[in-house]
Amino acid sequence: MSEVTAESLSNQIVELGDRIKQAKLQNKPKEDWSTDLQRMLDAKAHYKQLVGEDFVADAAAADSKKPIIGSSCTEPSEKNKEKAAAKAAAKAEKEAKKAAQRAERERREREKAERLAGIAQENFGDA
């Protein structure tokens, strides 16, 4: 009986995962790939028993999917920059309009309160 290594189990898990992924992408029924799924789950359980840790996908493969900082895919395009600038300008304009309306409303309320205070003083006192 051959010795099963963590590396061989890892390769088997990755291979089965790829097969399942391809089957799902091709919209195959679950019956077609459920045996691969069960074999992968069994292999993961055996891996955990052998190594003592859960299986984690290869770090090199996971890192290769991350975009490289400074590459063109992480920087916004000119069109998106223009959209963002227009959106920011519209938001600033809207906030300025709100502030002006708020100040005007407060001014009117203050004038109204002063008028009412003046009327109240005229109604009280010695006549």
C-alpha positions as CSV (number, residue, x, y, z in Angstrom):
1,M,0.0,0.0,0.0
2,S,1.5,3.3,-1.0
3,E,2.0,6.2,1.4
4,V,-0.2,9.2,0.7
5,T,1.5,12.5,1.0
6,A,0.1,15.9,1.8
7,E,1.3,17.1,-1.6
8,S,-0.4,14.3,-3.5
9,L,-3.6,14.9,-1.6
10,S,-3.3,18.6,-2.3
11,N,-2.9,18.0,-6.0
12,Q,-5.8,15.6,-6.1
13,I,-8.1,18.2,-4.3
14,V,-7.1,20.9,-6.8
15,E,-7.7,18.6,-9.7
16,L,-11.1,17.6,-8.5
17,G,-12.0,21.2,-7.7
18,D,-11.0,22.2,-11.3
19,R,-13.2,19.4,-12.7
20,I,-16.2,20.5,-10.5
21,K,-15.6,24.2,-11.5
22,Q,-15.6,23.3,-15.2
23,A,-18.7,21.1,-14.9
24,K,-20.5,24.0,-13.2
25,L,-19.4,26.5,-15.8
26,Q,-20.8,24.1,-18.5
27,N,-24.1,24.0,-16.5
28,K,-24.0,20.2,-16.2
29,P,-26.5,18.6,-13.8
30,K,-25.3,18.0,-10.3
31,E,-25.4,14.2,-10.8
32,D,-22.6,14.5,-13.3
33,W,-20.1,16.1,-10.8
34,S,-21.5,15.1,-7.4
35,T,-19.1,12.0,-7.3
36,D,-16.1,14.3,-7.8
37,L,-17.4,16.6,-5.1
38,Q,-17.7,13.7,-2.7
39,R,-14.2,12.5,-3.6
40,M,-12.9,16.0,-3.0
41,L,-14.5,16.3,0.4
42,D,-13.1,12.9,1.4
43,A,-9.7,14.0,0.2
44,K,-10.0,17.2,2.2
45,A,-10.9,15.2,5.3
46,H,-8.0,12.9,4.8
47,Y,-5.7,15.9,4.3
48,K,-6.9,17.4,7.6
49,Q,-6.3,14.1,9.3
50,L,-2.8,13.8,7.8
51,V,-1.6,17.4,8.2
52,G,-3.8,18.6,11.1
53,E,-5.0,21.7,9.3
54,D,-7.8,22.4,6.9
55,F,-6.8,22.4,3.2
56,V,-6.1,25.9,1.9
57,A,-5.7,26.5,-1.9
58,D,-2.2,27.1,-3.0
59,A,-1.1,30.6,-2.1
60,A,0.7,31.1,-5.4
61,A,-2.5,30.3,-7.3
62,A,-4.5,32.6,-5.1
63,D,-1.9,35.4,-5.5
64,S,-1.9,35.1,-9.2
65,K,-5.5,36.1,-9.4
66,K,-4.9,39.4,-7.5
67,P,-4.3,42.4,-9.7
68,I,-0.8,43.9,-9.6
69,I,-0.7,47.3,-7.9
70,G,-0.1,50.0,-10.5
71,S,-1.4,47.9,-13.4
72,S,-3.9,49.4,-15.8
73,C,-6.7,47.3,-14.4
74,T,-6.5,49.0,-10.9
75,E,-6.4,52.6,-12.2
76,P,-9.7,54.2,-13.2
77,S,-10.1,55.1,-16.9
78,E,-10.4,58.7,-18.0
79,K,-14.1,58.2,-18.6
80,N,-14.6,57.0,-15.0
81,K,-12.4,59.8,-13.6
82,E,-14.6,62.3,-15.5
83,K,-17.8,60.6,-14.1
84,A,-16.4,60.7,-10.6
85,A,-15.4,64.4,-10.9
86,A,-18.9,65.3,-12.3
87,K,-20.6,63.3,-9.5
88,A,-18.5,65.0,-6.8
89,A,-19.2,68.4,-8.3
90,A,-22.9,67.7,-8.4
91,K,-22.8,66.5,-4.8
92,A,-20.9,69.6,-3.7
93,E,-23.4,71.8,-5.5
94,K,-26.4,70.0,-3.9
95,E,-24.8,70.4,-0.5
96,A,-24.2,74.1,-1.1
97,K,-27.8,74.6,-2.1
98,K,-29.0,72.8,1.0
99,A,-26.8,75.0,3.2
100,A,-28.2,78.1,1.5
101,Q,-31.8,76.9,2.0
102,R,-31.1,76.1,5.6
103,A,-29.6,79.5,6.3
104,E,-32.6,81.2,4.6
105,R,-35.1,79.2,6.5
106,E,-33.3,80.0,9.8
107,R,-33.2,83.7,8.9
108,R,-37.0,83.7,8.2
109,E,-37.7,81.8,11.5
110,R,-35.5,84.4,13.4
111,E,-37.4,87.3,11.8
112,K,-40.7,85.7,12.6
113,A,-39.7,85.1,16.2
114,E,-38.6,88.7,16.6
115,R,-41.9,90.0,15.1
116,L,-43.9,87.8,17.5
117,A,-41.7,88.9,20.5
118,G,-42.4,92.6,19.5
119,I,-46.2,92.0,19.4
120,A,-46.1,90.2,22.8
121,Q,-44.4,93.2,24.4
122,E,-47.0,95.6,23.0
123,N,-49.9,93.5,24.5
124,F,-48.4,93.4,28.0
125,G,-47.8,96.3,30.4
126,D,-49.6,99.4,31.7
127,A,-52.1,100.7,29.2
